[in-house]
């Protein structure tokens, strides 16, 4: 798996920015010079995306890349590690604190980075001579694979959820406590070692602070809600690299990728065809009819291309706020009553996961309808998802863009001969959703 051209340009922007940091020895000056040399005067330019450098994490390079959903942000991050560490002293421990905003994404990221056969891990291995160790918080608390000797000889990636380091909950406090498994580190501290308030000298957070890690923040628009400046300071990072499709206003963006670039690289199903219907019944009927036509076309195309595609609808339900809410149970009942076989329907919500250990890309998988509320907003990837049918009122631009992103990925990242299989579809009966979607499209 190699970088697409737009991904190479993101890495080139990161490399150039770090070069400016080395030249000027100040992340804010480097940021301003970086953009000035691109013809943009940041000091006199202040809008939502570009503005003077935010130096909240004091004197530590902290930058963001804006890449649309389905743009391969995780793969960009895997390649970015080589770029970042190449600019650092050879004897500096190669340690990464890779933060994700939810347990769902944590499991997915840890699994992929820890799998020697996965393209993400293969790329990292190729850059770091196969001397790579990936650990989650539990393994780290037991000191597995992260002794001082091991740390010196490998790239160590700690895959961590933001919430599990919050000092205001019981689980988060574990990283501050005395830990005999990490006692060897305390003997390495000197008078210059930064101390983390409230942590034992053998606490995991103190050890990470001592190791001065590169911090990767995936889906940073959510992570920043919990990953406060104070928490980032506790980690004593050497570099902070944020990746998101929807950056917060204070983000120091060094690279932009627009959706057209993803379309050109056959990464996404664009444009998005949007239908706004009068009733929920119309949403059900149109969604089912469109999916059936797409599957018929996919079968015809498979005869010539050999590529198997089974189009899937994502039904977005309403939370159970009142008796009139169109919940996931009601949607499933409507589908079954309409003649859809129950085996073709799966529920994916915060408390019910019928997709666990299911290979949706397998020709043996019968699932054609997935009902969710917010559980698929991010951290879920199925290129067979073609239609988003929503009966929910979604007025948050970020919420809409994230759930919309679940139907944008193009199967096999290859354009189909049939144009209808290169598009994605949204069907809604919500005026609020439609108006918000228009904002997303404009953005």
VOPAGU-2260 file (C-alpha; in pm, 1 decimal, decimal comma):
REM VOPAGU-2260
SITE   aa  ch    i         X         Y         Z
SITE  UNK   A    0       0,0       0,0       0,0
SITE  UNK   A    1     153,7     327,4    -113,8
SITE  UNK   A    2      60,0     688,2     -56,3
SITE  UNK   A    3    -175,4     855,9    -302,2
SITE  UNK   A    4     -46,9    1177,9    -456,0
SITE  UNK   A    5    -252,5    1401,3    -225,8
SITE  UNK   A    6    -127,4    1203,6      75,6
SITE  UNK   A    7     231,4    1255,7     -40,6
SITE  UNK   A    8     161,2    1629,2     -52,9
SITE  UNK   A    9      31,9    1622,8     306,0
SITE  UNK   A   10     352,9    1451,7     418,2
SITE  UNK   A   11     556,1    1703,2     216,7
SITE  UNK   A   12     377,5    1990,0     396,0
SITE  UNK   A   13     456,2    1829,4     731,9
SITE  UNK   A   14     820,3    1782,7     633,6
SITE  UNK   A   15     842,5    2145,0     517,9
SITE  UNK   A   16     688,7    2275,7     840,0
SITE  UNK   A   17     933,5    2078,6    1054,8
SITE  UNK   A   18    1213,0    2224,0     842,1
SITE  UNK   A   19    1091,8    2572,5     934,6
SITE  UNK   A   20    1083,3    2473,1    1303,0
SITE  UNK   A   21    1446,7    2364,7    1280,2
SITE  UNK   A   22    1539,6    2688,0    1104,6
SITE  UNK   A   23    1361,4    2930,2    1336,9
SITE  UNK   A   24    1351,5    2719,9    1654,5
SITE  UNK   A   25     999,4    2844,3    1730,7
SITE  UNK   A   26     681,1    2660,2    1625,3
SITE  UNK   A   27     479,5    2982,3    1590,3
SITE  UNK   A   28     738,8    3160,4    1377,3
SITE  UNK   A   29     778,5    2844,5    1170,0
SITE  UNK   A   30     401,0    2832,0    1112,2
SITE  UNK   A   31     387,3    3193,1     994,0
SITE  UNK   A   32     691,6    3152,9     766,3
SITE  UNK   A   33     553,8    2826,5     628,9
SITE  UNK   A   34     236,4    3000,9     511,8
SITE  UNK   A   35     410,7    3321,8     404,8
SITE  UNK   A   36     621,0    3121,2     161,8
SITE  UNK   A   37     295,6    2981,7      20,1
SITE  UNK   A   38     175,1    3337,9     -35,5
SITE  UNK   A   39     -48,4    3367,5     272,0
SITE  UNK   A   40      25,2    3625,3     540,7
SITE  UNK   A   41    -114,0    3463,8     855,9
SITE  UNK   A   42     -61,2    3773,4    1069,0
SITE  UNK   A   43    -314,9    3964,4     857,3
SITE  UNK   A   44    -533,7    3666,3     771,4
SITE  UNK   A   45    -780,1    3536,5    1025,5
SITE  UNK   A   46   -1071,7    3312,1     935,5
SITE  UNK   A   47   -1204,7    2980,9    1066,5
SITE  UNK   A   48    -923,7    2773,3     915,3
SITE  UNK   A   49    -623,3    3004,8     889,7
SITE  UNK   A   50    -525,2    3237,0    1170,8
SITE  UNK   A   51    -221,8    3325,3    1384,0
SITE  UNK   A   52     -57,8    3023,6    1548,3
SITE  UNK   A   53    -227,7    2895,5    1862,8
SITE  UNK   A   54      50,6    2828,3    2113,8
SITE  UNK   A   55    -164,6    2667,4    2385,7
SITE  UNK   A   56      73,6    2373,1    2419,6
SITE  UNK   A   57     361,0    2606,1    2490,3
SITE  UNK   A   58     662,9    2594,1    2259,1
SITE  UNK   A   59     580,4    2246,4    2124,9
SITE  UNK   A   60     501,9    2210,8    1752,1
SITE  UNK   A   61     128,3    2137,0    1737,9
SITE  UNK   A   62     -18,9    2119,5    1389,2
SITE  UNK   A   63    -323,7    1980,0    1211,6
SITE  UNK   A   64    -394,5    1832,9     870,4
SITE  UNK   A   65    -749,3    1860,2     733,4
SITE  UNK   A   66    -834,5    1550,6     532,1
SITE  UNK   A   67   -1193,3    1456,7     442,0
SITE  UNK   A   68   -1353,6    1142,3     576,1
SITE  UNK   A   69   -1235,5     840,8     371,3
SITE  UNK   A   70    -911,2    1020,3     288,7
SITE  UNK   A   71    -685,5     770,4     466,7
SITE  UNK   A   72    -591,5     976,8     773,8
SITE  UNK   A   73    -456,6     677,3     965,1
SITE  UNK   A   74    -229,0     579,9     677,1
SITE  UNK   A   75    -107,1     939,2     657,5
SITE  UNK   A   76     -26,5     924,6    1030,4
SITE  UNK   A   77     166,9     599,0     983,1
SITE  UNK   A   78     385,6     767,8     722,8
SITE  UNK   A   79     411,9    1088,1     926,1
SITE  UNK   A   80     595,2     903,0    1205,0
SITE  UNK   A   81     893,7     847,6     978,1
SITE  UNK   A   82     895,9    1213,4     875,0
SITE  UNK   A   83     875,4    1342,0    1232,4
SITE  UNK   A   84    1137,9    1111,3    1383,0
SITE  UNK   A   85    1375,4    1166,1    1093,0
SITE  UNK   A   86    1408,8    1526,4    1211,1
SITE  UNK   A   87    1481,2    1427,2    1572,4
SITE  UNK   A   88    1812,9    1327,6    1734,8
SITE  UNK   A   89    1904,7     966,2    1663,1
SITE  UNK   A   90    1939,2     884,0    2032,3
SITE  UNK   A   91    1594,9    1016,1    2127,2
SITE  UNK   A   92    1357,3     732,5    2229,9
SITE  UNK   A   93    1111,8     669,8    1948,1
SITE  UNK   A   94     788,4     677,0    2146,5
SITE  UNK   A   95     440,7     762,4    2018,8
SITE  UNK   A   96     126,1     832,2    2220,3
SITE  UNK   A   97    -148,1     767,5    1963,8
SITE  UNK   A   98    -476,7     908,4    2095,3
SITE  UNK   A   99    -819,6     813,0    1964,7
SITE  UNK   A  100   -1153,5     954,3    2081,7
SITE  UNK   A  101   -1344,2     633,3    2153,7
SITE  UNK   A  102   -1309,5     269,1    2252,9
SITE  UNK   A  103   -1443,0     162,9    1911,9
SITE  UNK   A  104   -1166,7     341,6    1726,6
SITE  UNK   A  105    -911,9     226,8    1985,7
SITE  UNK   A  106    -988,6    -140,9    1922,0
SITE  UNK   A  107    -974,7     -89,6    1546,9
SITE  UNK   A  108    -652,0     112,5    1554,2
SITE  UNK   A  109    -476,6    -120,6    1797,1
SITE  UNK   A  110    -576,2    -426,0    1594,2
SITE  UNK   A  111    -452,9    -277,9    1266,8
SITE  UNK   A  112    -125,5    -135,2    1401,7
SITE  UNK   A  113     -50,2    -458,7    1585,6
SITE  UNK   A  114    -113,2    -684,2    1283,8
SITE  UNK   A  115     209,2    -753,2    1086,9
SITE  UNK   A  116       0,1    -832,1     777,6
SITE  UNK   A  117    -193,3    -504,4     781,3
SITE  UNK   A  118     -78,1    -230,8     539,0
SITE  UNK   A  119     -52,8      22,3     825,0
SITE  UNK   A  120     186,7    -194,2    1022,9
SITE  UNK   A  121     378,0    -300,5     712,3
SITE  UNK   A  122     443,9      63,3     626,2
SITE  UNK   A  123     563,4     142,2     980,1
SITE  UNK   A  124     780,4    -172,0     985,2
SITE  UNK   A  125     940,8     -70,0     656,7
SITE  UNK   A  126    1034,2     269,0     801,7
SITE  UNK   A  127    1162,6     141,0    1135,7
SITE  UNK   A  128    1334,2    -184,0    1041,6
SITE  UNK   A  129    1061,1    -406,0    1189,4
SITE  UNK   A  130    1162,9    -294,9    1538,5
SITE  UNK   A  131     811,8    -190,4    1638,3
SITE  UNK   A  132     607,5    -256,6    1951,6
SITE  UNK   A  133     239,8    -158,5    1980,1
SITE  UNK   A  134      78,5    -156,3    2325,7
SITE  UNK   A  135    -252,1     -50,5    2471,8
SITE  UNK   A  136    -299,0      96,6    2818,5
SITE  UNK   A  137    -347,4    -238,0    2991,6
SITE  UNK   A  138     -27,4    -382,1    2845,8
SITE  UNK   A  139     155,7     -61,5    2935,9
SITE  UNK   A  140      37,0     -75,7    3296,9
SITE  UNK   A  141     189,5    -423,6    3318,4
SITE  UNK   A  142     511,5    -298,2    3160,6
SITE  UNK   A  143     483,5    -540,5    2869,9
SITE  UNK   A  144     741,5    -468,2    2602,6
SITE  UNK   A  145     826,3    -121,1    2734,9
SITE  UNK   A  146    1125,4    -163,3    2965,8
SITE  UNK   A  147    1389,4     111,2    2930,1
SITE  UNK   A  148    1611,2    -128,9    2733,1
SITE  UNK   A  149    1328,6    -224,5    2495,7
SITE  UNK   A  150    1223,1     137,2    2450,1
SITE  UNK   A  151    1573,6     232,2    2335,0
SITE  UNK   A  152    1580,1     -37,4    2068,4
SITE  UNK   A  153    1238,9       4,3    1903,6
SITE  UNK   A  154     960,4     233,5    1793,6
SITE  UNK   A  155     697,4     205,5    2066,7
SITE  UNK   A  156     339,2     306,8    1991,0
SITE  UNK   A  157     101,2     346,8    2284,3
SITE  UNK   A  158    -256,0     333,0    2147,6
SITE  UNK   A  159    -468,1     517,9    2401,0
SITE  UNK   A  160    -819,1     652,7    2437,0
SITE  UNK   A  161    -848,5    1007,6    2557,8
SITE  UNK   A  162   -1108,6     915,8    2820,7
SITE  UNK   A  163    -886,8     653,1    2984,3
SITE  UNK   A  164    -640,3     923,5    3088,2
SITE  UNK   A  165    -894,8    1157,1    3242,2
SITE  UNK   A  166    -797,6    1219,2    3603,9
SITE  UNK   A  167   -1161,0    1273,4    3703,7
SITE  UNK   A  168   -1262,4     908,1    3667,6
SITE  UNK   A  169   -1155,8     589,5    3843,1
SITE  UNK   A  170   -1007,6     424,5    3536,7
SITE  UNK   A  171    -811,7     735,7    3445,7
SITE  UNK   A  172    -658,1     758,7    3793,2
SITE  UNK   A  173    -483,1     422,2    3741,1
SITE  UNK   A  174    -220,1     586,3    3522,4
SITE  UNK   A  175    -120,1     815,4    3810,9
SITE  UNK   A  176     -75,3     545,4    4074,2
SITE  UNK   A  177     240,0     374,7    4195,4
SITE  UNK   A  178     325,7      94,2    3954,1
SITE  UNK   A  179     594,6    -159,3    4044,0
SITE  UNK   A  180     598,9    -278,1    3681,7
SITE  UNK   A  181     747,8      56,5    3581,4
SITE  UNK   A  182     975,1     107,7    3884,3
SITE  UNK   A  183    1289,8      83,4    3669,4
SITE  UNK   A  184    1211,4     421,6    3514,6
SITE  UNK   A  185    1223,6     612,4    3842,1
SITE  UNK   A  186    1596,4     539,3    3866,0
SITE  UNK   A  187    1651,8     721,4    3535,4
SITE  UNK   A  188    1499,8    1055,0    3639,6
SITE  UNK   A  189    1722,7    1350,8    3715,4
SITE  UNK   A  190    1669,7    1706,6    3831,0
SITE  UNK   A  191    1563,7    1809,2    3479,3
SITE  UNK   A  192    1286,3    1549,7    3452,6
SITE  UNK   A  193     945,6    1712,9    3432,2
SITE  UNK   A  194     714,2    1586,8    3707,0
SITE  UNK   A  195     342,6    1532,2    3654,0
SITE  UNK   A  196     128,0    1676,4    3931,6
SITE  UNK   A  197     -54,2    1408,1    4125,5
SITE  UNK   A  198     138,6    1117,5    3976,4
SITE  UNK   A  199     363,3     872,7    4153,0
SITE  UNK   A  200     713,3     861,9    4006,8
SITE  UNK   A  201     630,6     513,8    3873,9
SITE  UNK   A  202     289,3     611,5    3735,6
SITE  UNK   A  203     236,8     541,7    3366,2
SITE  UNK   A  204     164,8     904,9    3287,4
SITE  UNK   A  205     492,6    1007,8    3454,9
SITE  UNK   A  206     681,9     746,8    3250,3
SITE  UNK   A  207     523,5     870,8    2928,3
SITE  UNK   A  208     611,0    1228,3    3021,3
SITE  UNK   A  209     972,2    1123,0    3080,6
SITE  UNK   A  210     980,2     957,0    2736,9
SITE  UNK   A  211     879,2    1286,3    2568,8
SITE  UNK   A  212     656,1    1119,3    2305,9
SITE  UNK   A  213     531,8    1227,7    1968,6
SITE  UNK   A  214     156,1    1264,6    2014,6
SITE  UNK   A  215     -81,9    1165,3    1734,8
SITE  UNK   A  216    -440,7    1281,6    1784,5
SITE  UNK   A  217    -681,5    1099,7    1553,6
SITE  UNK   A  218   -1023,0    1259,0    1491,1
SITE  UNK   A  219    -894,5    1556,4    1686,5
SITE  UNK   A  220   -1222,0    1750,3    1655,1
SITE  UNK   A  221   -1360,9    1512,1    1919,4
SITE  UNK   A  222   -1044,1    1433,7    2108,6
SITE  UNK   A  223    -980,3    1796,8    2195,1
SITE  UNK   A  224   -1299,0    1802,2    2399,8
SITE  UNK   A  225   -1129,5    1575,3    2653,0
SITE  UNK   A  226    -763,2    1600,4    2563,4
SITE  UNK   A  227    -717,9    1932,6    2735,5
SITE  UNK   A  228    -414,5    2153,6    2708,8
SITE  UNK   A  229    -327,4    2055,3    3066,2
SITE  UNK   A  230    -339,2    1686,4    2978,8
SITE  UNK   A  231    -123,7    1741,2    2671,3
SITE  UNK   A  232     126,3    1933,6    2881,7
SITE  UNK   A  233     139,5    1639,6    3124,7
SITE  UNK   A  234     253,3    1415,5    2841,3
SITE  UNK   A  235     544,0    1650,3    2776,5
SITE  UNK   A  236     516,8    1593,2    2399,7
SITE  UNK   A  237     796,9    1657,6    2156,1
SITE  UNK   A  238     548,1    1705,7    1870,7
SITE  UNK   A  239     166,6    1701,8    1840,6
SITE  UNK   A  240       8,8    1599,7    1511,1
SITE  UNK   A  241    -370,4    1625,4    1472,9
SITE  UNK   A  242    -574,0    1462,3    1197,0
SITE  UNK   A  243    -938,6    1544,9    1128,5
SITE  UNK   A  244   -1196,0    1615,4     860,7
SITE  UNK   A  245   -1352,6    1888,8    1072,2
SITE  UNK   A  246   -1087,1    2090,4    1259,7
SITE  UNK   A  247   -1163,4    2306,6    1559,8
SITE  UNK   A  248   -1125,3    2679,3    1514,9
SITE  UNK   A  249    -797,8    2701,3    1708,4
SITE  UNK   A  250    -626,5    2433,8    1495,0
SITE  UNK   A  251    -290,5    2517,2    1337,7
SITE  UNK   A  252    -361,7    2372,9     992,2
SITE  UNK   A  253     -60,8    2311,1     768,5
SITE  UNK   A  254    -227,9    2104,0     496,6
SITE  UNK   A  255    -570,9    2090,3     334,4
SITE  UNK   A  256    -714,6    1815,9     116,5
SITE  UNK   A  257   -1046,2    1873,5     -58,2
SITE  UNK   A  258   -1297,4    1609,8    -160,7
SITE  UNK   A  259   -1218,5    1654,7    -530,5
SITE  UNK   A  260    -869,5    1517,2    -468,9
SITE  UNK   A  261   -1017,4    1205,8    -310,7
SITE  UNK   A  262   -1253,7    1163,7    -604,0
SITE  UNK   A  263    -963,3    1188,9    -849,6
SITE  UNK   A  264    -772,9     923,2    -651,6
SITE  UNK   A  265   -1076,7     687,2    -658,9
SITE  UNK   A  266   -1102,8     695,7    -280,4
SITE  UNK   A  267   -1463,2     811,8    -249,7
SITE  UNK   A  268   -1807,9     782,8    -401,2
SITE  UNK   A  269   -1882,9    1136,5    -515,4
SITE  UNK   A  270   -2093,9    1329,7    -583,2
SITE  UNK   A  271   -2353,2    1266,7    -314,2
SITE  UNK   A  272   -2706,9    1241,4    -448,4
SITE  UNK   A  273   -2953,4    1381,4    -193,0
SITE  UNK   A  274   -3326,7    1313,4    -189,2
SITE  UNK   A  275   -3549,1    1503,6      52,8
SITE  UNK   A  276   -3882,9    1323,6      94,4
SITE  UNK   A  277   -4213,4    1427,4     252,5
SITE  UNK   A  278   -4246,4    1137,0     495,3
SITE  UNK   A  279   -4054,1     862,1     668,9
SITE  UNK   A  280   -4250,9     606,2     467,1
SITE  UNK   A  281   -4110,9     762,4     149,3
SITE  UNK   A  282   -3759,3     740,0     295,2
SITE  UNK   A  283   -3797,6     365,6     358,2
SITE  UNK   A  284   -3946,2     296,1      16,8
SITE  UNK   A  285   -3695,3     497,9    -184,4
SITE  UNK   A  286   -3394,8     368,8      10,3
SITE  UNK   A  287   -3493,6       5,2     -40,6
SITE  UNK   A  288   -3567,1      60,9    -410,1
SITE  UNK   A  289   -3235,5     238,6    -473,0
SITE  UNK   A  290   -3040,0     -30,3    -289,9
SITE  UNK   A  291   -3205,8    -305,3    -495,8
SITE  UNK   A  292   -3120,2    -127,2    -822,7
SITE  UNK   A  293   -2760,4     -78,8    -708,5
SITE  UNK   A  294   -2724,0    -446,8    -621,4
SITE  UNK   A  295   -2863,8    -552,3    -958,9
SITE  UNK   A  296   -2611,6    -324,9   -1128,8
SITE  UNK   A  297   -2329,8    -453,1    -904,7
SITE  UNK   A  298   -2405,8    -812,2   -1009,4
SITE  UNK   A  299   -2387,5    -717,0   -1376,8
SITE  UNK   A  300   -2060,5    -536,1   -1322,4
SITE  UNK   A  301   -1911,3    -830,0   -1132,0
SITE  UNK   A  302   -1944,9   -1041,1   -1445,4
SITE  UNK   A  303   -1685,6    -823,8   -1619,9
SITE  UNK   A  304   -1476,7    -681,7   -1333,3
SITE  UNK   A  305   -1478,1    -979,4   -1096,5
SITE  UNK   A  306   -1524,5    -738,4    -802,9
SITE  UNK   A  307   -1797,5    -829,8    -555,6
SITE  UNK   A  308   -2013,1    -546,9    -419,0
SITE  UNK   A  309   -2322,3    -585,7    -198,6
SITE  UNK   A  310   -2471,1    -236,8    -147,5
SITE  UNK   A  311   -2577,4    -160,6     210,2
SITE  UNK   A  312   -2819,2      97,2     351,1
SITE  UNK   A  313   -2739,4     275,5     677,0
SITE  UNK   A  314   -3062,9     370,4     851,9
SITE  UNK   A  315   -3004,5     644,6    1108,3
SITE  UNK   A  316   -3261,2     620,0    1387,7
SITE  UNK   A  317   -3362,7     872,7    1652,4
SITE  UNK   A  318   -3253,8     844,3    2015,8
SITE  UNK   A  319   -3525,4     712,5    2248,4
SITE  UNK   A  320   -3630,5    1058,7    2368,3
SITE  UNK   A  321   -4006,7    1001,4    2373,8
SITE  UNK   A  322   -4275,5     757,9    2267,8
SITE  UNK   A  323   -4290,5     906,4    1917,1
SITE  UNK   A  324   -3918,2     866,8    1846,9
SITE  UNK   A  325   -3835,0     649,8    1546,8
SITE  UNK   A  326   -3598,1     420,4    1734,8
SITE  UNK   A  327   -3385,1     143,9    1589,3
SITE  UNK   A  328   -3639,9    -113,5    1708,2
SITE  UNK   A  329   -3916,2      62,3    1513,3
SITE  UNK   A  330   -3702,2      80,9    1199,4
SITE  UNK   A  331   -3619,3    -288,8    1218,8
SITE  UNK   A  332   -3986,6    -377,8    1269,3
SITE  UNK   A  333   -4083,2    -163,5     968,7
SITE  UNK   A  334   -3825,3    -339,4     752,0
SITE  UNK   A  335   -3929,9    -688,5     864,5
SITE  UNK   A  336   -4299,3    -605,7     822,9
SITE  UNK   A  337   -4213,0    -486,7     472,0
SITE  UNK   A  338   -4070,2    -823,6     377,3
SITE  UNK   A  339   -3699,8    -776,4     445,7
SITE  UNK   A  340   -3547,4   -1102,0     584,6
SITE  UNK   A  341   -3432,9   -1048,6     944,6
SITE  UNK   A  342   -3090,3   -1199,9     866,0
SITE  UNK   A  343   -3025,6    -906,3     630,2
SITE  UNK   A  344   -3067,2    -650,5     911,3
SITE  UNK   A  345   -2809,7    -565,1    1178,0
SITE  UNK   A  346   -2826,1    -321,4    1468,8
SITE  UNK   A  347   -2520,9    -115,5    1561,9
SITE  UNK   A  348   -2576,9     117,1    1856,6
SITE  UNK   A  349   -2395,1     207,3    2174,5
SITE  UNK   A  350   -2556,5     -79,7    2365,0
SITE  UNK   A  351   -2618,1    -332,0    2086,9
SITE  UNK   A  352   -2357,9    -448,9    1836,8
SITE  UNK   A  353   -2469,9    -709,6    1585,7
SITE  UNK   A  354   -2172,4    -632,4    1360,7
SITE  UNK   A  355   -1913,3    -764,8    1603,2
SITE  UNK   A  356   -1681,5   -1013,3    1429,0
SITE  UNK   A  357   -1889,4    -985,7    1108,9
SITE  UNK   A  358   -1699,2    -956,2     778,8
SITE  UNK   A  359   -1931,2    -729,2     583,1
SITE  UNK   A  360   -1716,3    -760,5     270,5
SITE  UNK   A  361   -1756,2   -1138,7     251,9
SITE  UNK   A  362   -1985,0   -1273,4     -24,1
SITE  UNK   A  363   -2126,4   -1506,1     243,1
SITE  UNK   A  364   -2248,3   -1214,4     456,5
SITE  UNK   A  365   -2623,8   -1151,6     411,7
SITE  UNK   A  366   -2639,4    -804,7     573,7
SITE  UNK   A  367   -2786,4    -534,5     351,5
SITE  UNK   A  368   -2940,1    -302,5     612,3
SITE  UNK   A  369   -2764,8    -154,3     916,9
SITE  UNK   A  370   -2960,8      46,3    1172,5
SITE  UNK   A  371   -2771,2     289,7    1394,1
SITE  UNK   A  372   -2808,5     612,2    1589,0
SITE  UNK   A  373   -2461,9     757,2    1640,4
SITE  UNK   A  374   -2246,9     445,1    1676,3
SITE  UNK   A  375   -2127,5     466,1    1315,1
SITE  UNK   A  376   -2046,2     835,1    1330,7
SITE  UNK   A  377   -1678,2     749,6    1305,9
SITE  UNK   A  378   -1434,2     465,2    1346,8
SITE  UNK   A  379   -1629,6     234,4    1116,8
SITE  UNK   A  380   -1534,5     145,6     766,2
SITE  UNK   A  381   -1738,3     -44,3     507,2
SITE  UNK   A  382   -1704,0      52,4     139,8
SITE  UNK   A  383   -2024,8    -139,9      62,1
SITE  UNK   A  384   -2232,0     125,0     244,5
SITE  UNK   A  385   -2394,2     322,2     -37,4
SITE  UNK   A  386   -2714,6     473,1     101,2
SITE  UNK   A  387   -2770,2     682,6     413,7
SITE  UNK   A  388   -3139,8     692,0     501,0
SITE  UNK   A  389   -3207,4     910,6     801,5
SITE  UNK   A  390   -3520,0     972,6    1004,9
SITE  UNK   A  391   -3320,7    1163,3    1265,4
SITE  UNK   A  392   -3297,8    1538,5    1303,1
SITE  UNK   A  393   -2927,1    1617,6    1283,0
SITE  UNK   A  394   -2846,8    1986,0    1311,0
SITE  UNK   A  395   -2477,8    1954,1    1396,6
SITE  UNK   A  396   -2259,8    1996,1    1088,3
SITE  UNK   A  397   -1992,3    1771,3    1241,3
SITE  UNK   A  398   -2246,1    1497,3    1323,2
SITE  UNK   A  399   -2383,9    1501,2     970,5
SITE  UNK   A  400   -2045,8    1502,4     802,2
SITE  UNK   A  401   -1920,1    1213,6    1015,1
SITE  UNK   A  402   -2223,1     989,6     955,2
SITE  UNK   A  403   -2225,5    1087,6     587,3
SITE  UNK   A  404   -1863,1     978,6     569,8
SITE  UNK   A  405   -1968,3     619,2     634,0
SITE  UNK   A  406   -2116,0     594,7     282,1
SITE  UNK   A  407   -1837,1     774,2      95,4
SITE  UNK   A  408   -1566,4     507,7      69,1
SITE  UNK   A  409   -1532,8     355,9    -277,9
SITE  UNK   A  410   -1503,8     -25,5    -284,3
SITE  UNK   A  411   -1155,4    -147,9    -375,4
SITE  UNK   A  412   -1057,6     219,0    -439,2
SITE  UNK   A  413   -1128,9     152,3    -805,9
SITE  UNK   A  414   -1375,5     335,7   -1025,5
SITE  UNK   A  415   -1662,1     122,9   -1158,2
SITE  UNK   A  416   -1777,1     118,7   -1520,3
SITE  UNK   A  417   -2130,2     189,3   -1402,5
SITE  UNK   A  418   -2143,7     547,8   -1278,6
SITE  UNK   A  419   -2425,1     474,9   -1030,8
SITE  UNK   A  420   -2177,8     258,7    -836,1
SITE  UNK   A  421   -1937,3     553,5    -808,5
SITE  UNK   A  422   -2192,1     770,1    -626,7
SITE  UNK   A  423   -2334,6     776,4    -274,1
SITE  UNK   A  424   -2692,9     846,2    -177,7
SITE  UNK   A  425   -2868,0    1027,5     107,4
SITE  UNK   A  426   -3243,2    1007,1     163,0
SITE  UNK   A  427   -3406,5    1214,3     434,5
SITE  UNK   A  428   -3739,8    1357,2     541,9
SITE  UNK   A  429   -3581,5    1610,1     777,9
SITE  UNK   A  430   -3558,4    1973,3     667,6
SITE  UNK   A  431   -3303,2    2037,6     941,7
SITE  UNK   A  432   -3083,0    1756,7     816,0
SITE  UNK   A  433   -3112,4    1879,8     458,2
SITE  UNK   A  434   -3010,7    2233,5     552,8
SITE  UNK   A  435   -2714,6    2104,6     753,5
SITE  UNK   A  436   -2611,7    1878,4     468,4
SITE  UNK   A  437   -2604,5    2178,7     238,6
SITE  UNK   A  438   -2361,7    2345,8     479,7
SITE  UNK   A  439   -2141,1    2035,9     471,6
SITE  UNK   A  440   -2142,8    2032,9      91,0
SITE  UNK   A  441   -2056,6    2402,0      79,9
SITE  UNK   A  442   -1772,9    2343,0     328,0
